Amino acid sequence: MQRTLLSAENVTVSFGTRRIFRIEKLEIREGDRIGLVGMNGSGKTTLLELFSGKLAPDGGTLTLNCEPGYFRQLAGNGESWASAEEKSLFGVRELEGSPSVSGGEGTRLRLAELFCGESALFLIDEPTSHLDEEGVKYLSQRLWSIETFVLVSHDRDLLDAQCDSIIEIEDGEVRRYEGNYSSYLEQKKRAFERARFEYERYSDEMDRLAAAYRAKKEQAGNIAKKPRGMSSSEAKVRDFSSMRRSPKGKAKGLERSAENIKKRMEHMEVREKPKELPKIRPLFSLTDPPRNPIIMEAENLSFAYPNGREIFGNAVFRLKRGTRTVLLGGNGSGKTTLIRLILEGELIRIVPKAKLGYLRQDLSDLDDSLSVLECANETSVQPKTVVRNVLARLLFSASDIEKPVAVLSGGERVRLAFARIFVSSANVLVLDEPTNYLDIPSVEAIQALLSEYEGTLLFASHDRAFVRAVATDALLIENKKIVEYDLNDF
């Protein structure tokens, strides 16, 4: 029988007066391989701190039956105790503890230490940060050596490959779903469709009952009225002497029937309308898009850095109009260099009507003195309703859009910068790793908008799920050349 490593019942965690989340009931048993998901700020790291025993709950019962191994997002570069073999497998240079250790090397070093440890339960918080594709690939292989873990990651492919259940933090509630990340999404979709069906059935029934109530009330009112030309005394005689049920009695019966309908409406179980992202229909014609079949191109593209390192040698580059093209290639192959050359506009020809939209990594174009809505409207050529809908699709609530830009988190600032580009006059988007440092809901929000984009898109991304969902075409940078690549092989 599988041993229970952790159990939680009626657990709450709060910061001051704000409740972060509540756990009604949760168990982690030996062999559980769990992915932990939720928006930035929902409490994922706080939940790992709770599971590690570093944080005590405000209420409820938490029982921990082991000493977990814990990989934190941020940690110092202290002296390493990882084995030489493990460090070698993760490609760690012998530089630990020195200031020259890069973010990627520090992550590799701490992962090497993690896999040298012995624990019944591992808590792993964003291990793919700063890792290149080879590092992520090796991490995935090494995770198979761990029997039980809780993994926070924005890499959906990693969650799909490694996890057999998903814990979600949403609206302050912690829920568990059996299956990998794709299964979790399917369950969420079915739950949404069921909630929408039940709401529509509830709404239709309420409308029917409300119409019946109004009809009964109207009938009762009409019957109670005396006929035109009949005096009040004549109406009383009529009601008293009638062999049939009197009009007054009929009116009272209809009133009772109406009240019964009203009580039925009041006792019906209320079904809330599920939250649904608004549809958006940007007027792409407002960007005055080019009609040329090729938006940008270069023949015999050659480029080398001053240190002599050659990136492109007589390469051919063409970007077709209306495509969503991903740039593929290993680290250092030249993806970012090509994007920089496009933005400089010297070695690469760009058609005159093309207006480039570029997501600046430093987000320097955001004005902290403006509100979110004002900042989005600042660059917009779209109707104000479209701007509001784009912000909603990018997970900004009605209250969020009134916030000053100065108080936004890093992920919120990226989403706002993207919204500004999407509603601007740009008709060609150029994006270099647009999903870096974003949580999964944010990535999926940007992914959904780009999948519907009517213009031309060129982007580089390590996120395979994002590439599969967005890209229609691919260019591979390899051996200083740029060649078309079949996405079916990706």
C-alpha positions as CSV (number, residue, x, y, z in Angstrom):
1,M,0.0,0.0,0.0
2,Q,1.3,3.5,-0.9
3,R,2.4,5.5,2.1
4,T,0.8,8.9,2.6
5,L,3.7,11.5,2.6
6,L,1.5,14.6,3.2
7,S,-2.1,15.3,4.1
8,A,-3.9,18.5,4.4
9,E,-7.5,19.2,5.6
10,N,-9.3,22.5,5.9
11,V,-6.0,24.3,5.6
12,T,-6.0,28.1,5.0
13,V,-3.0,30.4,4.4
14,S,-3.3,34.2,4.6
15,F,-1.1,37.2,4.3
16,G,-2.5,39.8,6.7
17,T,-6.3,40.0,6.1
18,R,-6.0,38.5,2.6
19,R,-6.6,34.8,2.2
20,I,-4.2,33.3,-0.3
21,F,-5.8,29.9,-0.7
22,R,-7.8,27.2,1.1
23,I,-7.3,23.4,0.9
24,E,-10.4,21.4,1.7
25,K,-8.7,18.0,1.5
26,L,-5.5,16.8,-0.2
27,E,-3.2,13.9,0.1
28,I,0.2,13.2,-1.6
29,R,1.1,9.5,-1.6
30,E,4.3,7.7,-2.7
31,G,4.4,7.5,-6.5
32,D,2.4,10.7,-7.1
33,R,4.0,12.9,-9.8
34,I,2.2,16.2,-9.5
35,G,2.3,19.4,-11.6
36,L,1.3,22.6,-9.8
37,V,-0.3,25.3,-11.9
38,G,-1.9,28.7,-11.4
39,M,-1.4,32.4,-12.3
40,N,1.5,34.4,-11.0
41,G,0.6,35.5,-7.5
42,S,-1.9,32.7,-6.9
43,G,0.3,31.1,-4.3
44,K,2.2,28.3,-6.0
45,T,5.5,29.1,-4.2
46,T,3.6,29.7,-1.0
47,L,2.0,26.2,-1.3
48,L,5.5,24.6,-1.8
49,E,6.7,26.5,1.3
50,L,3.7,25.0,3.2
51,F,4.5,21.5,1.9
52,S,8.1,21.8,2.8
53,G,7.2,22.6,6.4
54,K,8.9,26.1,6.2
55,L,5.4,27.8,6.5
56,A,2.7,27.0,9.0
57,P,-0.9,27.2,8.0
58,D,-3.3,29.7,9.6
59,G,-5.9,27.1,10.1
60,G,-6.6,23.4,9.5
61,T,-4.4,20.3,9.8
62,L,-1.2,19.7,7.8
63,T,0.6,16.4,8.4
64,L,4.1,15.9,6.8
65,N,5.5,12.3,7.1
66,C,8.9,12.9,5.5
67,E,11.6,15.6,5.0
68,P,11.1,16.9,1.5
69,G,13.8,17.8,-0.9
70,Y,13.2,21.4,-2.1
71,F,14.4,23.2,-5.2
72,R,13.6,26.9,-4.9
73,Q,13.3,29.4,-7.7
74,L,16.0,31.6,-6.2
75,A,19.0,30.5,-4.2
76,G,22.5,31.6,-3.5
77,N,25.6,30.1,-5.1
78,G,27.0,28.6,-2.0
79,E,29.4,25.7,-1.8
80,S,28.1,22.7,-3.8
81,W,27.9,19.2,-2.5
82,A,26.7,17.6,-5.8
83,S,28.7,14.7,-7.1
84,A,31.2,15.3,-9.9
85,E,29.3,12.8,-12.0
86,E,26.0,14.6,-11.5
87,K,27.6,18.0,-12.2
88,S,29.1,16.7,-15.3
89,L,25.8,15.3,-16.6
90,F,24.2,18.7,-16.1
91,G,27.1,20.4,-17.8
92,V,28.2,22.4,-14.8
93,R,31.6,24.2,-15.0
94,E,33.8,24.1,-11.9
95,L,32.9,27.6,-10.9
96,E,30.4,27.2,-8.2
97,G,30.6,29.8,-5.5
98,S,32.3,32.3,-7.8
99,P,30.7,35.5,-9.1
100,S,31.2,34.2,-12.7
101,V,28.5,31.6,-12.3
102,S,25.7,32.5,-14.8
103,G,22.0,32.1,-14.1
104,G,21.9,29.0,-16.3
105,E,25.0,27.5,-14.6
106,G,23.5,28.2,-11.1
107,T,20.3,26.5,-12.1
108,R,22.2,23.4,-13.4
109,L,24.4,23.3,-10.3
110,R,21.4,23.3,-8.0
111,L,19.6,20.7,-10.1
112,A,22.7,18.5,-9.8
113,E,22.5,18.9,-6.0
114,L,18.8,18.0,-6.1
115,F,19.3,14.8,-7.9
116,C,22.1,13.8,-5.5
117,G,19.7,14.1,-2.6
118,E,17.6,11.4,-1.0
119,S,14.0,12.2,-0.1
120,A,10.6,10.5,-0.4
121,L,9.1,13.8,-1.8
122,F,10.7,16.5,-3.9
123,L,9.3,20.0,-4.3
124,I,10.6,21.6,-7.5
125,D,9.9,25.3,-8.3
126,E,10.5,26.4,-11.9
127,P,13.6,24.3,-12.6
128,T,13.6,25.2,-16.3
129,S,14.4,28.9,-15.7
130,H,17.6,29.8,-17.5
131,L,18.0,26.3,-19.0
132,D,18.6,25.9,-22.7
133,E,16.9,23.1,-24.7
134,E,19.6,20.6,-23.9
135,G,19.3,21.4,-20.2
136,V,15.5,20.9,-20.3
137,K,15.9,17.7,-22.1
138,Y,18.3,16.3,-19.6
139,L,16.1,17.5,-16.7
140,S,13.2,15.6,-18.1
141,Q,15.3,12.5,-18.3
142,R,16.5,12.8,-14.7
143,L,13.0,13.4,-13.4
144,W,12.2,9.8,-14.2
145,S,14.6,8.9,-11.3
146,I,12.3,10.6,-8.8
147,E,9.3,8.6,-7.6
148,T,7.3,11.4,-6.0
149,F,7.4,15.1,-6.7
150,V,5.4,18.4,-6.9
151,L,6.6,20.3,-9.9
152,V,5.9,24.0,-10.8
153,S,6.8,24.8,-14.4
154,H,5.6,26.9,-17.3
155,D,6.9,24.2,-19.7
156,R,3.6,22.5,-20.7
157,D,5.4,19.7,-22.6
158,L,7.4,18.9,-19.4
159,L,4.2,18.7,-17.4
160,D,2.6,16.5,-20.0
161,A,5.5,14.1,-20.1
162,Q,6.2,13.9,-16.4
163,C,3.0,14.4,-14.4
164,D,0.1,12.0,-13.7
165,S,-2.0,14.6,-11.8
166,I,-2.3,18.4,-11.6
167,I,-3.0,20.6,-8.6
168,E,-4.5,24.0,-9.6
169,I,-4.7,27.1,-7.5
170,E,-7.6,29.3,-8.8
171,D,-9.6,31.9,-7.1
172,G,-8.1,30.9,-3.7
173,E,-9.1,27.3,-4.0
174,V,-6.7,24.3,-4.3
175,R,-8.1,21.5,-6.5
176,R,-6.6,18.3,-7.8
177,Y,-7.2,16.8,-11.3
178,E,-6.1,13.3,-12.3
179,G,-4.0,13.0,-15.5
180,N,-1.3,15.1,-17.1
181,Y,-1.6,18.8,-18.2
182,S,-3.4,18.1,-21.4
183,S,-5.9,15.9,-19.5
184,Y,-6.4,18.7,-17.0
185,L,-7.1,21.2,-19.8
186,E,-9.7,18.8,-21.2
187,Q,-11.4,18.4,-17.8
188,K,-11.5,22.1,-17.4
189,K,-13.0,22.5,-20.8
190,R,-15.7,19.9,-20.1
191,A,-16.4,21.5,-16.7
192,F,-16.8,24.9,-18.4
193,E,-19.1,23.5,-21.1
194,R,-21.2,21.7,-18.4
195,A,-21.4,24.9,-16.4
196,R,-22.4,26.9,-19.4
197,F,-25.1,24.3,-20.3
198,E,-26.5,24.3,-16.8
199,Y,-26.5,28.1,-16.7
200,E,-28.3,28.3,-20.0
201,R,-30.9,25.7,-18.9
202,Y,-31.4,27.6,-15.6
203,S,-31.6,31.0,-17.5
204,D,-34.2,29.6,-19.9
205,E,-36.3,28.1,-17.1
206,M,-36.2,31.4,-15.2
207,D,-37.2,33.3,-18.3
208,R,-40.1,30.8,-18.9
209,L,-41.3,31.1,-15.3
210,A,-41.0,34.9,-15.3
211,A,-43.1,35.1,-18.4
212,A,-45.7,32.7,-16.9
213,Y,-45.7,34.9,-13.7
214,R,-46.3,38.1,-15.7
215,A,-49.1,36.4,-17.7
216,K,-50.9,35.2,-14.6
217,K,-50.7,38.6,-13.0
218,E,-52.0,40.3,-16.2
219,Q,-54.9,37.8,-16.5
220,A,-55.8,38.3,-12.8
221,G,-55.8,42.1,-13.3
222,N,-57.9,41.9,-16.4
223,I,-60.5,39.6,-14.8
224,A,-60.8,41.7,-11.7
225,K,-61.7,44.8,-13.7
226,K,-65.4,45.4,-14.1
227,P,-66.7,45.6,-17.7
228,R,-66.9,49.0,-19.3
229,G,-70.3,50.6,-18.7
230,M,-71.2,48.4,-15.7
231,S,-71.6,50.2,-12.4
232,S,-69.9,49.1,-9.2
233,S,-73.2,48.0,-7.7
234,E,-74.1,46.0,-10.8
235,A,-70.6,44.3,-10.7
236,K,-71.2,43.3,-7.1
237,V,-74.6,41.8,-7.9
238,R,-73.0,39.9,-10.9
239,D,-70.3,38.5,-8.6
240,F,-72.8,37.5,-5.9
241,S,-75.4,36.0,-8.1
242,S,-73.1,34.2,-10.6
243,M,-73.7,30.4,-10.7
244,R,-70.2,30.0,-12.0
245,R,-67.0,31.0,-10.2
246,S,-67.0,34.7,-9.9
247,P,-64.5,36.9,-11.8
248,K,-63.1,38.0,-8.4
249,G,-62.6,34.4,-7.4
250,K,-60.9,33.6,-10.7
251,A,-58.6,36.6,-10.2
252,K,-57.7,35.4,-6.7
253,G,-56.9,31.9,-8.1
254,L,-54.7,33.4,-10.8
255,E,-52.9,35.5,-8.1
256,R,-52.2,32.4,-6.0
257,S,-50.9,30.7,-9.1
258,A,-48.6,33.6,-9.8
259,E,-47.3,33.6,-6.3
260,N,-46.6,29.9,-6.5
261,I,-44.6,30.5,-9.6
262,K,-42.7,33.3,-7.9
263,K,-41.9,31.0,-4.9
264,R,-40.7,28.3,-7.3
265,M,-38.3,30.9,-8.9
266,E,-37.0,31.9,-5.5
267,H,-36.3,28.3,-4.5
268,M,-34.5,27.3,-7.8
269,E,-30.8,26.6,-7.3
270,V,-28.9,29.6,-8.7
271,R,-26.5,28.8,-11.5
272,E,-23.8,31.4,-12.1
273,K,-22.7,32.3,-15.6
274,P,-19.2,30.8,-16.1
275,K,-16.5,33.4,-16.9
276,E,-15.9,33.5,-20.6
277,L,-13.3,35.6,-22.4
278,P,-14.7,38.1,-24.7
279,K,-14.5,37.7,-28.5
280,I,-12.4,40.3,-30.2
281,R,-12.6,41.5,-33.8
282,P,-9.8,43.9,-34.4
283,L,-10.2,45.9,-37.6
284,F,-6.9,44.9,-39.2
285,S,-7.6,47.2,-42.2
286,L,-6.9,50.1,-39.8
287,T,-3.2,49.1,-39.9
288,D,-3.0,49.6,-43.6
289,P,-1.4,46.2,-44.2
290,P,1.0,45.6,-47.2
291,R,-0.2,43.5,-50.1
292,N,3.2,42.2,-51.2
293,P,3.6,38.4,-51.1
294,I,7.0,38.8,-49.5
295,I,7.2,41.2,-46.5
296,M,10.9,41.1,-46.0
297,E,13.9,39.4,-47.6
298,A,17.6,39.3,-48.0
299,E,19.8,37.6,-50.7
300,N,23.4,36.7,-49.8
301,L,22.9,37.7,-46.1
302,S,26.3,37.8,-44.4
303,F,27.0,39.0,-40.9
304,A,29.9,38.6,-38.4
305,Y,30.6,40.2,-35.1
306,P,33.7,42.3,-34.5
307,N,35.4,39.4,-32.8
308,G,35.2,37.5,-36.1
309,R,32.4,35.1,-35.1
310,E,30.4,34.6,-38.3
311,I,26.6,34.2,-37.9
312,F,25.4,34.2,-41.5
313,G,27.2,33.5,-44.7
314,N,25.5,34.1,-48.0
315,A,22.1,33.1,-46.4
316,V,18.8,33.6,-48.0
317,F,15.9,35.0,-45.9
318,R,12.3,35.5,-46.9
319,L,9.2,36.2,-44.8
320,K,5.9,35.5,-46.5
321,R,2.9,37.8,-46.0
322,G,0.2,36.4,-43.7
323,T,2.3,33.6,-42.2
324,R,3.1,33.1,-38.5
325,T,6.7,32.0,-38.8
326,V,8.8,30.6,-36.0
327,L,12.6,30.9,-36.1
328,L,14.2,27.6,-35.0
329,G,17.9,26.9,-34.2
330,G,20.2,26.0,-31.3
331,N,21.4,28.6,-28.8
332,G,23.8,30.9,-30.5
333,S,22.7,30.0,-34.0
334,G,21.6,33.6,-34.7
335,K,17.8,33.9,-34.0
336,T,18.2,37.0,-31.9
337,T,20.8,38.4,-34.3
338,L,18.4,38.0,-37.2
339,I,15.7,39.8,-35.3
340,R,18.1,42.6,-34.5
341,L,19.1,42.9,-38.2
342,I,15.5,43.1,-39.1
343,L,14.9,45.9,-36.6
344,E,18.0,47.8,-37.9
345,G,16.6,47.5,-41.4
346,E,20.0,47.8,-43.2
347,L,20.9,44.3,-44.4
348,I,17.3,43.1,-44.8
349,R,14.8,44.7,-47.2
350,I,11.3,45.4,-45.8
351,V,8.4,46.5,-47.9
352,P,7.4,50.2,-47.4
353,K,3.9,49.6,-45.9
354,A,5.2,47.1,-43.3
355,K,5.0,48.6,-39.8
356,L,6.9,46.5,-37.3
357,G,5.7,45.8,-33.8
358,Y,8.5,44.7,-31.4
359,L,8.2,43.6,-27.8
360,R,11.0,45.3,-26.0
361,Q,12.7,43.1,-23.4
362,D,13.2,46.0,-21.1
363,L,9.6,47.2,-21.5
364,S,11.0,50.8,-21.6
365,D,8.0,52.1,-23.5
366,L,5.5,51.7,-20.6
367,D,4.6,55.0,-18.9
368,D,4.3,54.3,-15.1
369,S,2.2,57.4,-14.6
370,L,-0.7,56.1,-16.8
371,S,-3.4,53.5,-15.9
372,V,-3.3,50.2,-17.7
373,L,-6.2,51.3,-20.0
374,E,-4.6,54.6,-20.7
375,C,-1.3,53.0,-21.6
376,A,-3.0,50.5,-24.0
377,N,-5.0,53.3,-25.6
378,E,-1.9,55.4,-26.1
379,T,-0.7,53.4,-29.1
380,S,-4.1,52.1,-30.3
381,V,-5.7,52.5,-33.7
382,Q,-8.5,50.2,-32.7
383,P,-12.0,51.1,-31.2
384,K,-12.0,51.5,-27.5
385,T,-14.2,48.4,-27.1
386,V,-11.6,46.3,-28.9
387,V,-8.8,47.6,-26.6
388,R,-10.9,46.7,-23.5
389,N,-11.6,43.2,-24.9
390,V,-7.9,42.6,-25.8
391,L,-6.9,43.6,-22.2
392,A,-9.6,41.2,-20.9
393,R,-8.3,38.4,-23.1
394,L,-4.9,39.1,-21.6
395,L,-6.3,38.5,-18.2
396,F,-6.8,42.1,-17.0
397,S,-10.0,42.4,-15.0
398,A,-12.3,45.4,-15.0
399,S,-10.5,46.7,-11.8
400,D,-7.0,45.8,-13.2
401,I,-7.3,48.2,-16.1
402,E,-7.7,51.1,-13.7
403,K,-4.4,50.3,-11.9
404,P,-1.4,52.5,-12.5
405,V,1.3,50.8,-14.6
406,A,3.8,51.5,-11.8
407,V,2.2,48.8,-9.5
408,L,2.1,46.0,-12.1
409,S,4.1,42.8,-11.7
410,G,6.7,41.7,-14.2
411,G,4.2,39.3,-15.9
412,E,1.5,42.0,-16.0
413,R,3.9,44.5,-17.6
414,V,4.7,42.0,-20.4
415,R,1.0,41.3,-21.0
416,L,0.4,45.1,-21.2
417,A,3.3,45.6,-23.6
418,F,1.9,42.9,-25.8
419,A,-1.6,44.5,-25.7
420,R,-0.1,47.8,-26.8
421,I,1.5,46.2,-29.9
422,F,-1.6,44.2,-30.7
423,V,-3.9,47.2,-30.9
424,S,-1.3,49.5,-32.5
425,S,-0.8,50.3,-36.2
426,A,1.8,47.5,-36.4
427,N,0.9,45.0,-39.2
428,V,4.1,42.8,-38.8
429,L,4.9,41.5,-35.3
430,V,8.5,40.5,-34.5
431,L,8.8,38.7,-31.1
432,D,11.9,37.3,-29.4
433,E,11.0,34.7,-26.8
434,P,7.7,36.5,-25.9
435,T,6.7,33.9,-23.3
436,N,9.8,34.1,-21.1
437,Y,9.1,34.4,-17.4
438,L,5.3,34.3,-17.9
439,D,3.0,31.9,-16.1
440,I,1.0,29.3,-18.1
441,P,-2.3,31.3,-18.1
442,S,-0.5,34.3,-19.5
443,V,1.3,32.2,-22.1
444,E,-2.0,30.6,-23.2
445,A,-3.7,34.1,-23.3
446,I,-1.0,35.5,-25.7
447,Q,-1.0,32.2,-27.6
448,A,-4.8,32.5,-28.2
449,L,-4.5,36.1,-29.5
450,L,-1.5,35.3,-31.8
451,S,-3.3,32.2,-33.2
452,E,-6.0,34.5,-34.5
453,Y,-3.7,37.3,-35.7
454,E,-4.4,38.4,-39.3
455,G,-1.1,40.0,-40.0
456,T,2.4,38.6,-40.4
457,L,4.3,37.2,-37.4
458,L,7.9,36.3,-37.0
459,F,8.9,34.9,-33.6
460,A,11.5,32.9,-31.7
461,S,10.5,30.6,-28.9
462,H,11.8,27.6,-26.9
463,D,8.2,26.7,-25.8
464,R,7.3,23.8,-28.0
465,A,3.6,23.8,-27.1
466,F,3.4,27.5,-27.9
467,V,5.1,27.0,-31.3
468,R,2.8,24.1,-32.2
469,A,-0.3,26.2,-31.4
470,V,0.8,29.5,-33.1
471,A,3.2,28.8,-36.0
472,T,2.1,28.1,-39.6
473,D,5.6,28.1,-41.0
474,A,9.1,27.6,-39.7
475,L,12.6,28.8,-40.7
476,L,15.7,26.9,-39.3
477,I,19.0,28.7,-38.8
478,E,21.7,26.1,-39.2
479,N,25.3,26.2,-40.4
480,K,25.0,30.0,-41.1
481,K,22.1,29.4,-43.4
482,I,18.3,30.0,-43.1
483,V,16.2,27.2,-44.6
484,E,12.5,26.3,-44.6
485,Y,11.6,23.7,-42.0
486,D,8.7,21.3,-41.9
487,L,6.7,21.8,-38.7
488,N,5.5,18.2,-38.9
489,D,9.1,17.3,-37.9
490,F,9.1,19.6,-34.9
